[in-house]
Amino acid sequence: MSEHQHCNHSHHHHHHSRTSNYNNAFIIGITLNFFFVCIEAFYGYFSHSLSLIADAGHNLSDVAGLFLAWGAFWLSTKKPTTQFTFGLRKSSIISALFNAIILLIVVGIIIWEALHRLWNPNPIESQTVMIVAGIGIVINSLTAMLFFKDKNHDLNIRGAYLHMAADALLSLGVVISALVISKTSWFWLDPIISLIISFFIIYSTWDLLKDSFLLSMDAVPTGINPITVKKYFENLEDIHEVHDLHIWAMSTTETALSVHLTVKTNRLNNKKITQISQYLNENFKINHPTIQFEFLEEHFECHLKPEDVI
């Protein structure tokens, strides 16, 4: 006997509302950043500033990242089909992973060019660089604020937020280096700042890469202790044994669980199943549980009971 209980019937309406809000955020963010990339690349080329070109390349990867995140956010609202029984929710995890990979590839190119320029420093037009990078601080900060609200609840949104917030700080670094160069003519400072920017991006992106990779491999989401979840089931009334427990992310905002519970007596009802589902949702943020009950008195031996069997 098995039961499958949803704990939040208003979930889909809430999800569509959020998508509508973020559609506007993505459109604004992509438009602002694309025009800024064009401006930054143009003036970076003519002012011979690697840090400005590096920042333009980084911002271009962010535009691509915003497109990815937007596409994934839209796909995650699609209804399940006979082929995709969970819908396309997993696309938000894939988007976060690709976002991190794209960013690190861009950083690798920037580091390579910075090391080359470090041995062959070029003069830069400091005033032009400061003005363009100053515009970047404003645009990146505004874009980051569009994704601030749900940055701790959605890995896909967190990816978009981190890129924009990092860009704002990096643009500030470009302004500072250009200001120092204008006073000292230390042209070697430009590639040095580019290297510092690059290592900062690697540091800020590492968690996104790690978390999105783990979720794509169906690891237990961060913040959920499977041992604690198992103990909760074991402490339930009439439960003899718990096995075949699996917890994984359906998307960057939804977590699923499946478990087999061996019960001592046949006193199950929908109320008890609903209570279990609500507890899982409220205490572990697990909102898609599937529970299979097996009766001890029938001496049923589940073939999935061994720990090493999936």
C-alpha positions in Angstrom: 0.0 0.0 0.0 1.3 3.5 -0.8 0.1 7.0 -0.3 1.2 10.2 -2.1 0.3 13.5 -0.4 0.8 17.1 -1.5 1.1 19.4 1.4 0.7 22.8 -0.3 -2.3 23.1 -2.7 -1.7 26.8 -3.3 1.9 26.2 -4.5 1.3 26.5 -8.3 -0.5 29.8 -8.0 2.3 31.2 -5.9 4.9 30.0 -8.4 3.2 31.7 -11.3 3.0 35.0 -9.4 6.7 34.9 -8.7 7.4 34.1 -12.4 5.4 37.1 -13.5 7.4 39.4 -11.1 10.8 38.0 -12.3 9.9 38.2 -15.9 10.0 42.0 -15.6 13.2 41.8 -13.5 15.0 39.6 -16.2 13.9 41.9 -19.0 15.1 45.0 -17.2 18.4 43.3 -16.1 19.2 41.9 -19.5 18.5 45.2 -21.4 20.5 47.4 -19.0 23.5 45.0 -18.9 23.6 44.4 -22.7 23.8 48.1 -23.5 26.4 48.6 -20.8 28.5 45.7 -22.2 28.5 47.5 -25.6 29.5 50.8 -24.0 32.2 49.2 -21.7 33.8 47.1 -24.5 33.9 50.1 -26.9 35.6 52.4 -24.4 37.7 49.7 -22.9 39.2 49.0 -26.4 39.9 52.6 -27.2 41.2 53.4 -23.7 43.5 50.3 -23.7 42.1 49.2 -20.3 42.2 45.5 -19.8 40.3 45.8 -16.5 37.5 47.5 -18.4 37.5 44.9 -21.2 37.7 42.2 -18.6 34.7 43.6 -16.8 32.8 43.9 -20.2 33.5 40.2 -20.8 32.4 39.3 -17.4 29.2 41.4 -17.9 28.6 39.7 -21.2 28.7 36.3 -19.4 26.2 37.7 -17.0 23.8 38.7 -19.8 24.1 35.1 -21.1 23.6 33.9 -17.5 20.5 36.1 -17.1 19.1 34.6 -20.3 19.8 31.1 -19.0 18.2 31.9 -15.6 15.2 33.5 -17.3 14.7 30.5 -19.6 14.9 28.1 -16.7 12.5 30.1 -14.6 10.0 30.0 -17.5 10.5 26.3 -18.2 10.0 25.5 -14.5 6.4 26.7 -14.7 5.5 24.2 -17.5 3.0 21.5 -16.5 4.1 17.8 -16.2 3.6 15.6 -19.3 3.6 11.8 -19.8 7.3 12.1 -20.7 8.4 14.7 -18.2 6.4 13.6 -15.2 8.0 16.3 -12.9 7.6 19.0 -15.6 10.8 20.9 -16.5 11.6 22.1 -13.0 15.1 20.6 -13.1 16.0 23.2 -15.7 16.6 25.8 -12.9 19.3 23.6 -11.4 20.9 23.0 -14.8 20.8 26.8 -15.5 22.6 27.5 -12.2 25.3 25.0 -13.0 25.8 26.4 -16.5 25.9 29.9 -15.1 28.8 29.0 -12.8 30.7 27.1 -15.6 30.3 30.0 -18.1 31.5 32.5 -15.5 34.6 30.4 -14.6 35.5 30.0 -18.3 35.4 33.8 -18.8 37.5 34.2 -15.7 40.1 31.8 -17.1 40.4 33.9 -20.3 40.7 37.1 -18.2 43.5 35.7 -16.1 45.4 34.5 -19.2 45.2 38.0 -20.7 46.0 39.7 -17.4 49.2 37.7 -17.0 50.3 38.6 -20.5 49.6 42.3 -19.9 51.4 42.2 -16.6 54.7 41.8 -18.4 53.7 44.3 -21.1 51.7 47.1 -19.3 49.8 49.5 -21.6 48.8 53.1 -20.9 45.1 53.7 -20.2 42.8 56.7 -20.4 42.0 56.9 -16.7 39.2 59.4 -16.8 37.3 57.4 -19.5 37.7 54.2 -17.5 36.4 55.8 -14.3 33.3 57.2 -16.0 32.4 54.0 -17.7 33.1 51.8 -14.7 31.1 54.3 -12.5 28.1 53.7 -14.8 28.6 50.0 -14.2 28.4 50.4 -10.5 24.9 52.0 -10.8 23.6 49.5 -13.4 24.9 46.4 -11.7 23.6 47.5 -8.3 20.2 48.2 -9.7 20.1 44.8 -11.4 21.2 43.0 -8.3 18.4 44.6 -6.2 15.9 43.2 -8.7 16.9 39.7 -7.4 17.6 40.5 -3.8 14.4 39.2 -2.3 14.6 35.5 -3.2 18.4 35.1 -3.3 18.4 32.9 -0.2 15.5 30.7 -1.4 16.3 30.0 -5.0 19.7 28.9 -6.3 18.8 30.0 -9.8 17.9 33.5 -8.6 21.0 33.5 -6.3 23.2 32.9 -9.4 21.7 36.0 -11.1 22.0 38.1 -7.9 25.6 37.0 -7.1 26.8 37.9 -10.7 25.3 41.4 -10.5 26.4 42.1 -6.9 29.9 41.0 -7.7 29.9 43.1 -10.8 29.0 46.2 -8.8 32.0 45.6 -6.5 34.3 44.8 -9.4 33.3 48.0 -11.2 34.3 49.8 -8.0 37.7 48.1 -8.2 38.1 49.4 -11.7 37.3 52.9 -10.7 39.8 52.8 -7.8 42.6 51.4 -10.0 42.0 54.0 -12.7 42.1 56.7 -10.1 45.4 55.5 -8.7 46.9 55.2 -12.2 45.9 58.8 -13.0 47.9 60.0 -10.0 50.9 57.6 -10.2 51.1 56.3 -13.8 51.4 52.8 -12.4 50.1 51.1 -15.5 50.9 47.6 -14.2 48.1 48.1 -11.6 45.5 47.6 -14.3 46.3 43.9 -14.9 46.9 43.4 -11.2 43.3 44.6 -10.5 42.1 42.3 -13.3 43.7 39.4 -11.5 42.2 40.4 -8.1 38.8 40.7 -9.8 39.2 37.3 -11.3 40.1 35.6 -8.1 37.2 37.4 -6.3 34.8 36.0 -9.0 36.2 32.5 -8.6 35.7 32.7 -4.8 32.1 34.1 -5.1 31.1 31.5 -7.8 32.5 28.4 -6.1 29.5 27.8 -3.8 27.1 28.2 -6.7 29.1 25.7 -8.8 29.3 23.2 -5.9 25.7 23.5 -4.9 24.3 23.4 -8.4 26.5 20.4 -9.3 25.4 18.5 -6.2 21.7 19.2 -6.8 22.1 18.1 -10.5 23.4 14.8 -9.1 20.4 14.4 -6.8 22.3 15.1 -3.6 20.3 16.0 -0.5 19.8 19.8 -0.6 21.9 21.9 1.7 20.1 22.5 5.0 18.4 19.2 5.2 19.9 16.5 7.4 18.7 13.0 6.2 19.5 11.4 9.5 17.2 13.9 11.3 14.5 13.2 8.8 14.9 9.4 9.3 14.7 9.9 13.1 11.5 11.8 12.7 9.9 8.9 10.8 11.3 6.3 13.3 9.7 8.3 16.2 6.2 8.2 14.7 3.6 6.1 16.4 3.3 2.5 15.1 6.4 2.8 12.9 8.6 -0.4 13.2 11.3 0.4 10.6 12.3 3.0 8.0 14.2 2.2 4.8 14.7 3.3 1.1 14.8 7.0 2.1 15.6 9.4 -0.7 15.6 13.2 -0.6 16.4 15.2 -3.7 15.8 18.6 -5.4 13.1 18.8 -8.1 14.1 22.3 -8.8 16.0 25.1 -7.0 13.0 25.8 -4.9 11.2 22.4 -4.5 12.4 19.3 -2.6 11.0 15.8 -3.0 11.2 12.8 -0.7 10.4 9.1 -1.0 10.5 6.6 1.8 9.2 3.1 2.8 7.7 2.8 6.3 7.1 -0.6 7.9 4.1 -0.1 10.2 3.1 -2.3 13.2 -0.7 -2.0 12.8 -3.1 -1.1 10.1 -4.4 2.1 11.6 -3.6 4.5 8.7 -5.8 7.3 7.6 -5.6 10.4 5.4 -5.4 12.7 8.4 -2.2 11.1 9.6 -0.6 11.2 6.2 -1.5 14.9 5.9 0.1 15.6 9.3 3.3 13.9 8.2 3.3 15.9 4.9 2.8 19.2 6.8 5.5 18.5 9.3 8.0 17.7 6.5 7.1 20.9 4.7 7.2 23.1 7.8 10.4 21.7 9.3 12.5 20.4 6.4 11.0 22.4 3.4 10.2 19.0 1.8 7.0 19.7 -0.2 6.7 16.7 -2.4 6.7 13.5 -0.2 5.9 10.0 -1.5 5.4 7.5 1.3 5.0 3.7 0.9 3.6 1.8 3.9 4.4 -1.9 4.4 2.7 -4.0 7.1 4.8 -5.8 9.6 2.1 -8.4 10.4 2.2 -9.6 6.7 5.9 -10.4 7.0 6.6 -8.5 3.8 10.3 -8.3 2.9 11.0 -5.3 0.7 13.8 -5.9 -1.9 14.8 -2.2 -1.4 15.4 -2.6 2.3 19.3 -3.1 2.2 21.2 0.2 2.5 23.2 -0.5 -0.7 20.2 -1.1 -2.9 18.6 1.7 -4.8 
